[in-house]
Amino acid sequence: MPAAKPYRRRLGLTVLGVVLVTLGAPLPAHSAVPLTQVSADPYSDAQGQHQTEVEPDTLAWGRTIVSAFLVGRVANGGASNIGWARSADAGATWQHGFLPATTPNTDGPWTKVTDPVVAFSLRHNTWQISFIGITGTTGTHVLTSRSTNGGVTWSPPITVASGIGAVDKNWMVCDNNAASPFRGTCHTTFSNQTGNAWRIRAVRSSDGGSSWSAPVTPAGNPGGFTGSAIVRPDGAVVVAYLTADQQVVRSFRSTDGGASWGAPVTVDSVQDNVRHHVAPAPFRDWVLPSIDVDRTGRVYVSWSSCRFRVGCATNDIVISESVTGQAWLAPYRVPLDPIVGVHDHYLPGLAVAAGSGGNTARLALTYYYLHTATCVADCRANVAFASSVNGGLTWSRPTHVAAMSLARFPTATGGRMIADYISTSIVGRRAHTIVPVARPPAGQQAFDVDMYHPTGGLPVTGGPIPSI
């Protein structure tokens, strides 16, 4: 097993395999809000680009927040391991570590791992991190690691699906709704290569992820890559996805607890340079949708689109809504900057506050943007945040979180890799996100990309009505 590098001094001491993050450590000079570092890449295996951490997902339940992300991004796909960070006090303090028995770094059987997603089953008091195990260069196993102590320790991976060919782009969600007849059921969707096509499959678990059903094919045999999924209060599961040609955002749903799935419906087109501006910068840009639901069952889906810009010159972040998750309204733009502005927006992570709904639904949005849509060599990537307290009718002015050079992120197929998705979670009146921030590397290091949390979270206030 390759030796792990010691943790850099910005982190605290390791106790029983868990790292306690030291608050008040030096912050990136380019941060616009206070940031707390919650993890760092400790590995040195030859396949990974070290030190890098990218592609975070985050989920909150009560005051507990759990995040999972790639550690040591490999240029041709996957990573050296999956990292995790958790807070039991609404983001005030953090612990972190790395999943066991995954790759050779932790005496595991897979060459690489990828696509971490966090889920929680209230009925079983079990957190899960879903991910893909890669053999050679191909994803071969959909896996999950479980925690029954609030994310402090994690089990070796449990197989969710395997033996069906190449797999990719998994997503997991659990039904925690008190009124749902399927409460306690967890659902995982993933892409499965059939011939030359990627088709979406679904499996379910009724025991907190200990065992999983055989894969089910949704009606219409949809092809594509799962963005994310939610469960409505009545137990209906809605999955948003990007078609295999990456030109359309669609969704499908199950109303019987995942026993069967309906045919897909179109949310909107994301046709290259017609409805979605393809960045000229060397930037990996997947239009994977981000989805959440309010207490009334209204579903919100967000992605990047140029449909409101003249000549498809730049992308906005847009949102479409559905009362049932079956028929979608025309999308609207989130007014993050003037409609004639030069910023190019990507990677939305959308959240809706639990218990809020209708015209008082509290929405939070984390996203990245390039400082100009025409940059090629000298590109600055920025991460920012905005919120709404009236169901998306009006939005606060954006809070700038951090700025960094795009060239400081690791390489990947399609360009520099920040993530294929990010996420946001709301606890009370504050939003929490874990994001990769790239610092200038020190010494002989090629990279310095770690996971950071906006210290204390970001207020979900709505702010004044924008005049842009």
C-alpha positions as CSV (number, residue, x, y, z in Angstrom):
1,M,0.0,0.0,0.0
2,P,1.5,3.4,-1.0
3,A,2.6,5.4,2.0
4,A,0.3,8.4,2.9
5,K,1.8,11.8,3.2
6,P,1.4,13.4,6.6
7,Y,-1.4,15.9,7.0
8,R,-0.4,19.4,6.3
9,R,-0.1,21.7,9.3
10,R,-3.3,23.6,8.5
11,L,-5.1,20.5,10.0
12,G,-5.2,19.3,13.5
13,L,-4.1,16.0,15.0
14,T,-5.4,12.6,13.9
15,V,-7.4,10.8,16.6
16,L,-8.6,7.2,16.0
17,G,-8.5,7.8,12.2
18,V,-10.6,11.0,12.5
19,V,-9.0,14.4,11.9
20,L,-10.2,17.2,14.1
21,V,-10.1,20.4,12.1
22,T,-8.3,23.3,13.8
23,L,-10.4,26.5,13.6
24,G,-8.7,29.8,13.0
25,A,-6.1,28.2,10.6
26,P,-4.7,30.4,7.8
27,L,-7.3,31.1,5.1
28,P,-6.8,31.4,1.4
29,A,-5.8,35.0,0.6
30,H,-8.4,35.0,-2.2
31,S,-11.4,34.1,0.0
32,A,-14.1,36.7,0.3
33,V,-15.8,35.2,3.3
34,P,-14.1,33.3,6.2
35,L,-13.4,29.7,5.2
36,T,-12.6,26.7,7.3
37,Q,-10.6,23.9,5.8
38,V,-12.3,20.6,6.4
39,S,-10.0,18.1,4.6
40,A,-6.7,17.6,2.6
41,D,-5.4,14.9,0.3
42,P,-2.9,12.8,2.2
43,Y,-2.0,10.3,-0.5
44,S,1.1,9.9,-2.8
45,D,0.2,7.0,-5.1
46,A,1.4,7.5,-8.7
47,Q,-2.0,7.5,-10.4
48,G,-3.5,10.5,-8.6
49,Q,-2.9,14.2,-9.0
50,H,-1.9,15.2,-5.5
51,Q,-2.8,17.2,-3.5
52,T,-6.3,17.6,-4.9
53,E,-9.9,17.2,-3.6
54,V,-12.8,17.8,-6.0
55,E,-16.5,17.0,-6.6
56,P,-18.2,17.3,-3.2
57,D,-21.7,16.3,-2.2
58,T,-23.3,17.5,1.1
59,L,-26.4,16.5,3.0
60,A,-27.8,17.8,6.3
61,W,-30.2,16.2,8.7
62,G,-31.0,18.0,11.9
63,R,-27.7,19.7,13.0
64,T,-25.6,17.0,11.4
65,I,-23.9,17.8,8.0
66,V,-22.0,15.1,6.1
67,S,-20.0,15.7,2.9
68,A,-18.1,13.3,0.6
69,F,-15.7,14.1,-2.2
70,L,-12.9,12.7,-4.5
71,V,-9.4,12.7,-3.1
72,G,-6.4,12.5,-5.5
73,R,-8.2,13.1,-8.8
74,V,-6.9,10.8,-11.6
75,A,-6.7,12.5,-15.0
76,N,-8.5,9.8,-17.0
77,G,-11.3,9.4,-14.4
78,G,-11.9,8.6,-10.7
79,A,-9.7,9.2,-7.7
80,S,-7.4,7.6,-5.2
81,N,-10.1,7.5,-2.6
82,I,-13.3,9.0,-1.3
83,G,-13.0,11.5,1.6
84,W,-15.6,12.6,4.1
85,A,-16.2,15.4,6.5
86,R,-18.9,15.7,9.1
87,S,-20.2,18.3,11.6
88,A,-22.6,17.5,14.4
89,D,-23.1,21.1,15.4
90,A,-24.4,22.8,12.3
91,G,-21.0,23.5,10.8
92,A,-19.3,25.0,13.9
93,T,-16.7,22.2,14.1
94,W,-15.7,19.4,11.7
95,Q,-14.1,16.0,11.6
96,H,-12.9,14.2,8.5
97,G,-11.4,11.0,7.2
98,F,-11.3,8.6,4.3
99,L,-13.4,5.6,3.4
100,P,-11.9,2.2,4.2
101,A,-11.3,-0.8,2.0
102,T,-11.7,1.1,-1.3
103,T,-8.4,1.3,-3.3
104,P,-4.9,0.1,-2.5
105,N,-4.5,3.2,-0.4
106,T,-6.8,1.5,2.1
107,D,-6.2,-2.1,1.3
108,G,-9.2,-2.2,-1.0
109,P,-9.8,-4.1,-4.3
110,W,-10.7,-1.3,-6.7
111,T,-8.2,0.6,-8.9
112,K,-10.0,3.9,-8.4
113,V,-13.3,5.2,-7.0
114,T,-15.5,8.0,-8.1
115,D,-18.9,9.9,-7.9
116,P,-19.5,10.2,-4.1
117,V,-23.0,11.0,-3.0
118,V,-24.4,11.3,0.6
119,A,-27.8,9.9,1.8
120,F,-29.4,9.5,5.2
121,S,-32.2,7.0,6.3
122,L,-33.9,8.4,9.3
123,R,-35.8,5.1,9.9
124,H,-32.5,3.2,10.2
125,N,-30.5,6.1,11.6
126,T,-27.9,5.3,8.9
127,W,-25.8,7.6,6.8
128,Q,-24.5,6.3,3.5
129,I,-21.9,7.4,0.9
130,S,-22.7,5.9,-2.5
131,F,-19.9,5.7,-5.1
132,I,-18.5,3.8,-8.0
133,G,-15.7,1.3,-7.8
134,I,-13.4,1.2,-10.9
135,T,-11.5,-1.8,-12.0
136,G,-8.8,-0.7,-14.4
137,T,-10.3,2.3,-16.2
138,T,-14.0,1.2,-16.1
139,G,-16.6,1.5,-13.4
140,T,-17.7,-2.0,-12.5
141,H,-19.4,-1.7,-9.1
142,V,-22.0,0.6,-7.5
143,L,-21.1,0.7,-3.8
144,T,-22.1,2.2,-0.5
145,S,-20.4,2.7,2.8
146,R,-22.6,3.0,5.9
147,S,-22.3,4.8,9.2
148,T,-24.6,4.2,12.1
149,N,-22.9,6.7,14.4
150,G,-23.6,10.0,12.7
151,G,-20.7,9.7,10.2
152,V,-17.9,9.3,12.7
153,T,-16.9,5.9,11.3
154,W,-17.7,4.1,8.0
155,S,-18.1,0.5,7.0
156,P,-16.2,-1.2,4.2
157,P,-18.1,-0.9,0.9
158,I,-21.3,-2.9,0.3
159,T,-22.2,-3.9,-3.2
160,V,-25.3,-2.1,-4.5
161,A,-25.0,-3.4,-8.1
162,S,-22.4,-5.3,-10.1
163,G,-22.0,-7.9,-12.8
164,I,-23.9,-5.9,-15.4
165,G,-21.1,-4.2,-17.3
166,A,-19.8,-0.7,-17.0
167,V,-21.5,1.7,-14.6
168,D,-21.3,5.4,-13.9
169,K,-23.0,8.5,-12.4
170,N,-24.8,7.0,-9.4
171,W,-27.2,8.9,-7.1
172,M,-28.8,7.9,-3.9
173,V,-31.8,9.3,-1.9
174,C,-33.8,7.9,1.0
175,D,-37.4,8.4,1.9
176,N,-37.7,10.1,5.3
177,N,-41.2,11.4,5.0
178,A,-43.5,10.6,7.9
179,A,-46.6,10.4,5.7
180,S,-45.0,8.3,3.0
181,P,-46.1,4.6,2.7
182,F,-42.5,3.9,1.6
183,R,-40.7,5.6,4.5
184,G,-37.3,4.1,5.1
185,T,-36.7,3.0,1.4
186,C,-33.5,4.2,-0.1
187,H,-33.1,4.5,-3.9
188,T,-30.0,4.4,-6.0
189,T,-30.0,5.2,-9.7
190,F,-27.0,4.8,-12.0
191,S,-25.9,4.6,-15.7
192,N,-25.2,1.2,-17.1
193,Q,-23.5,0.8,-20.5
194,T,-25.5,-1.4,-22.8
195,G,-23.7,-1.8,-26.1
196,N,-22.6,1.7,-27.0
197,A,-25.4,3.3,-25.0
198,W,-25.6,4.5,-21.4
199,R,-29.0,3.5,-19.9
200,I,-30.3,4.4,-16.4
201,R,-31.1,1.7,-13.9
202,A,-32.6,1.9,-10.4
203,V,-32.3,-0.3,-7.3
204,R,-33.8,0.0,-3.8
205,S,-33.1,-1.0,-0.2
206,S,-35.5,-1.3,2.7
207,D,-32.9,-2.0,5.4
208,G,-30.7,1.1,5.4
209,G,-28.5,0.0,2.6
210,S,-27.4,-3.4,3.9
211,S,-29.0,-5.2,0.9
212,W,-30.3,-4.0,-2.5
213,S,-32.8,-5.2,-5.1
214,A,-32.0,-6.3,-8.6
215,P,-31.8,-3.4,-11.1
216,V,-35.0,-2.1,-12.6
217,T,-35.2,-0.3,-16.0
218,P,-37.5,2.8,-16.0
219,A,-40.2,2.9,-18.7
220,G,-38.9,4.0,-22.0
221,N,-35.4,2.7,-21.2
222,P,-34.0,6.2,-20.7
223,G,-30.4,6.9,-21.7
224,G,-28.2,9.3,-19.8
225,F,-26.6,10.3,-16.6
226,T,-28.3,11.0,-13.3
227,G,-28.0,14.5,-11.9
228,S,-29.8,14.1,-8.6
229,A,-33.0,12.8,-7.0
230,I,-35.5,13.7,-4.3
231,V,-38.5,12.1,-2.5
232,R,-41.7,14.1,-2.3
233,P,-43.8,14.1,0.9
234,D,-46.1,11.5,-0.6
235,G,-43.2,9.1,-1.3
236,A,-42.9,9.8,-5.0
237,V,-39.3,9.7,-6.1
238,V,-38.2,12.2,-8.8
239,V,-34.9,11.7,-10.7
240,A,-33.4,14.5,-12.8
241,Y,-30.9,13.5,-15.4
242,L,-28.9,14.6,-18.5
243,T,-29.5,12.6,-21.7
244,A,-26.6,10.5,-23.0
245,D,-26.0,13.0,-25.8
246,Q,-25.8,15.8,-23.1
247,Q,-28.4,17.9,-25.0
248,V,-31.6,17.6,-22.8
249,V,-32.4,17.7,-19.1
250,R,-35.2,15.2,-18.3
251,S,-36.8,13.5,-15.3
252,F,-38.7,10.4,-14.4
253,R,-40.4,9.3,-11.3
254,S,-41.7,6.4,-9.2
255,T,-45.0,6.4,-7.3
256,D,-44.7,2.9,-5.8
257,G,-41.6,3.1,-3.8
258,G,-39.2,2.2,-6.6
259,A,-40.9,-1.0,-7.7
260,S,-41.4,0.6,-11.1
261,W,-40.5,3.8,-12.8
262,G,-42.5,5.9,-15.3
263,A,-41.3,7.2,-18.7
264,P,-39.1,10.3,-18.8
265,V,-40.4,13.8,-19.5
266,T,-38.5,16.7,-20.8
267,V,-37.5,19.6,-18.5
268,D,-35.6,21.7,-21.1
269,S,-33.1,21.6,-23.9
270,V,-29.4,22.2,-23.1
271,Q,-28.3,22.0,-26.7
272,D,-24.7,23.1,-27.1
273,N,-24.3,26.8,-27.9
274,V,-28.1,27.1,-28.4
275,R,-29.4,26.6,-24.9
276,H,-26.1,26.0,-23.1
277,H,-22.9,28.0,-23.7
278,V,-19.9,25.7,-24.0
279,A,-17.0,27.4,-22.3
280,P,-13.9,27.9,-24.6
281,A,-11.8,27.6,-21.5
282,P,-10.2,24.1,-20.7
283,F,-13.0,23.4,-18.2
284,R,-14.9,20.2,-17.7
285,D,-18.5,21.2,-18.1
286,W,-21.3,18.6,-17.5
287,V,-24.8,20.0,-17.3
288,L,-25.9,17.7,-14.6
289,P,-29.1,19.1,-13.0
290,S,-29.5,19.8,-9.2
291,I,-32.9,19.0,-7.7
292,D,-34.7,19.6,-4.4
293,V,-38.3,19.7,-3.0
294,D,-40.3,21.8,-0.6
295,R,-42.7,20.7,2.1
296,T,-45.7,21.0,-0.3
297,G,-44.1,18.6,-2.7
298,R,-43.1,21.3,-5.2
299,V,-39.9,20.2,-7.0
300,Y,-37.2,22.6,-8.2
301,V,-34.5,21.7,-10.8
302,S,-31.5,23.9,-11.5
303,W,-28.8,23.9,-14.3
304,S,-26.8,26.3,-16.4
305,S,-28.3,27.7,-19.5
306,C,-27.8,30.5,-22.0
307,R,-31.5,30.6,-23.1
308,F,-31.9,34.2,-21.8
309,R,-28.6,35.5,-23.3
310,V,-28.3,37.1,-26.7
311,G,-26.5,34.7,-29.0
312,C,-26.0,32.2,-26.2
313,A,-23.0,34.3,-25.2
314,T,-22.9,33.2,-21.5
315,N,-24.8,31.0,-19.1
316,D,-27.2,31.9,-16.3
317,I,-28.2,29.5,-13.6
318,V,-31.9,28.7,-14.3
319,I,-34.6,26.9,-12.3
320,S,-37.7,25.0,-13.5
321,E,-40.5,24.0,-11.1
322,S,-43.0,21.2,-11.0
323,V,-46.0,20.7,-8.7
324,T,-45.8,16.9,-9.0
325,G,-42.4,16.2,-10.6
326,Q,-44.1,15.1,-13.8
327,A,-44.8,18.3,-15.8
328,W,-42.4,21.2,-15.7
329,L,-42.8,24.9,-16.0
330,A,-40.7,27.1,-18.3
331,P,-37.4,27.8,-16.6
332,Y,-36.6,31.2,-15.1
333,R,-33.1,32.8,-14.6
334,V,-31.7,33.5,-11.2
335,P,-30.6,37.2,-11.4
336,L,-27.1,36.8,-10.3
337,D,-25.7,39.6,-12.5
338,P,-27.0,41.7,-15.4
339,I,-28.4,39.8,-18.3
340,V,-25.7,41.4,-20.5
341,G,-23.0,40.6,-18.0
342,V,-19.8,38.7,-19.0
343,H,-19.7,36.1,-16.2
344,D,-20.3,32.5,-17.3
345,H,-22.2,30.5,-14.7
346,Y,-21.8,26.7,-14.0
347,L,-22.2,23.9,-11.5
348,P,-25.3,24.9,-9.5
349,G,-25.9,23.2,-6.1
350,L,-29.5,24.0,-5.1
351,A,-31.2,23.5,-1.7
352,V,-34.6,24.1,-0.3
353,A,-35.0,24.4,3.5
354,A,-36.9,21.5,5.1
355,G,-40.2,22.6,6.4
356,S,-40.5,25.6,4.1
357,G,-42.7,25.8,1.1
358,G,-44.8,27.7,-1.4
359,N,-44.2,31.5,-1.5
360,T,-42.1,31.3,1.7
361,A,-39.8,28.5,0.6
362,R,-36.2,29.2,1.5
363,L,-33.9,28.4,-1.4
364,A,-30.1,28.5,-1.4
365,L,-27.8,28.3,-4.4
366,T,-24.0,27.7,-4.5
367,Y,-22.4,27.9,-8.0
368,Y,-19.2,28.5,-9.8
369,Y,-18.6,31.1,-12.6
370,L,-15.8,32.0,-14.9
371,H,-15.0,35.7,-14.8
372,T,-15.5,36.0,-18.5
373,A,-16.9,33.6,-21.1
374,T,-14.1,34.3,-23.6
375,C,-11.2,33.4,-21.4
376,V,-9.0,30.6,-22.7
377,A,-5.6,30.7,-21.0
378,D,-6.0,33.1,-18.1
379,C,-9.3,32.0,-16.6
380,R,-10.4,32.8,-13.1
381,A,-13.0,30.5,-11.5
382,N,-15.1,31.9,-8.7
383,V,-17.5,30.3,-6.3
384,A,-20.5,32.3,-5.1
385,F,-23.8,32.0,-3.2
386,A,-27.3,33.5,-3.4
387,S,-30.6,32.8,-1.6
388,S,-34.3,33.4,-1.8
389,V,-37.0,33.5,1.0
390,N,-40.0,33.6,-1.3
391,G,-39.8,30.4,-3.3
392,G,-37.4,31.9,-5.9
393,L,-39.5,35.0,-6.8
394,T,-36.6,37.3,-5.8
395,W,-33.0,36.6,-4.8
396,S,-30.3,38.2,-2.7
397,R,-27.4,39.8,-4.3
398,P,-24.6,37.1,-4.7
399,T,-22.1,36.6,-1.9
400,H,-18.6,36.1,-3.3
401,V,-17.0,33.1,-1.6
402,A,-13.6,32.6,-3.3
403,A,-11.7,33.3,-6.5
404,M,-8.9,31.2,-8.0
405,S,-7.1,30.3,-11.2
406,L,-8.8,27.6,-13.2
407,A,-5.3,26.3,-14.1
408,R,-4.7,25.3,-10.4
409,F,-7.4,22.6,-10.6
410,P,-6.4,19.0,-11.7
411,T,-6.8,17.9,-15.3
412,A,-9.6,15.6,-16.5
413,T,-11.1,14.4,-19.7
414,G,-12.8,17.5,-21.1
415,G,-10.7,20.0,-19.2
416,R,-9.8,21.2,-15.7
417,M,-11.8,19.4,-13.0
418,I,-13.7,21.4,-10.3
419,A,-16.6,18.9,-10.2
420,D,-19.4,17.4,-12.2
421,Y,-21.7,18.4,-9.4
422,I,-21.7,20.4,-6.1
423,S,-24.4,20.8,-3.5
424,T,-25.9,23.0,-0.8
425,S,-27.7,22.1,2.5
426,I,-29.7,24.3,4.8
427,V,-29.8,24.1,8.6
428,G,-32.1,26.5,10.2
429,R,-31.5,29.9,8.6
430,R,-28.0,29.2,7.3
431,A,-26.8,27.4,4.2
432,H,-23.8,25.1,4.2
433,T,-21.7,23.9,1.3
434,I,-18.3,22.2,1.0
435,V,-16.4,23.4,-2.0
436,P,-13.0,22.8,-3.5
437,V,-10.8,25.9,-3.3
438,A,-7.4,26.0,-5.2
439,R,-4.6,27.8,-3.5
440,P,-1.2,28.6,-5.1
441,P,0.9,25.4,-4.6
442,A,3.9,25.5,-2.4
443,G,7.4,24.3,-3.2
444,Q,7.4,21.3,-5.6
445,Q,3.7,20.7,-5.2
446,A,1.8,20.7,-8.5
447,F,-1.6,21.4,-6.8
448,D,-3.1,22.6,-3.6
449,V,-6.9,22.0,-3.9
450,D,-8.7,21.2,-0.6
451,M,-12.2,21.2,0.7
452,Y,-13.5,24.3,2.5
453,H,-16.6,25.3,4.4
454,P,-17.8,28.9,4.6
455,T,-17.2,29.4,8.4
456,G,-20.5,29.2,10.3
457,G,-22.5,28.8,7.0
458,L,-24.1,31.5,4.8
459,P,-27.3,33.3,5.8
460,V,-30.4,32.5,3.9
461,T,-31.9,36.0,3.9
462,G,-33.3,36.7,0.5
463,G,-31.8,40.2,0.7
464,P,-33.2,43.2,-1.2
465,I,-35.0,42.8,-4.5
466,P,-32.2,42.9,-7.2
467,S,-32.5,45.9,-9.6
468,I,-30.8,44.2,-12.5
